[in-house]
């Protein structure tokens, strides 16, 4: 779907930053909305969607358990702790 969104889960990306999550969310919202940059009258809805998708991404990554890495969600720092 969005080729520029990279995989953010282990083992592909061991250290995920807020910037990584927000960039992925922005690409997703751009794809879904069809706008690279929204018009002024749509900016609030666009920004709210990016924030919501970023938070959903953080929650997902914090809860995933990836087999074969030896790490479960409880053993890793939460994605929010990996801020750049």
N, C-alpha and C positions, 0 to 999 in steps of 0.2 A: 504494500500500500504506500507507505511513505519511506522511500528508499534511504532518505537522509537521517532517519531515526535509527540510532544504533542500539544494540541490545545492552541493557543496563544491569543485568543480573550476573551473578557469579557463574561460571569462571570467566566470562567474557569481559567483564568490567569489575575488577575487585574493589575499586575505590570510586564510588559514585558521588558526585557533588550536586549541590542545589542547582548549579548552572547546567549540569548535564540533564537533570530532570526537567528544568524549565525549558531548555532547548528542545527536548523531545516533545513536551507539551505544546510548545509554540508551533512546531511542525505539524503536529496532529490537528490542532485547531485551524491552522491555515488550510490544511487539506480538506477538512470537513466543511469549513465555511466557504471555501473557494476564494478567500481574500488573502493576499500576502500581507497587506496592511489595511485595516478597516477604515471606513469613512468615520469622521468625527462622531456622527450620530450612532455608530455601532461600536465605538471604542470601548465603552464600559462593559458591554456584553462580551466582547472579544477578550478583554483583559480578565474578566471574571472567569471565563471558560479556561483560559490558560492557567490561572491560579487553581481552579478546581481540578484540572487534569494533573497539574504538578503535585497537588496534595494526594490525589488518588494513586499516582505513581509512587510517591514516598511510602504510603500505606502498603501498597502491594509489595514493594521491595523489602520492607521491614518484616513482612509476614511470610515471604517465600522461604521454603526449605529446599535447598538444592542438593540432590543426591550426588555423591561422589566427590564433593568438595571437603567433606569432613566438618562443614560448618552448618549449623542450623541458625535460624533467626536469632535465637537467644545468645549464640556465641559471637555474633557479629555486632559491631557498633551499628545503631540504627542509621538509616540513610541520612537522616537529619543531622547526625553527628559528623558527617563527612563534608561539611561545608568548606568551600574553598576559601 
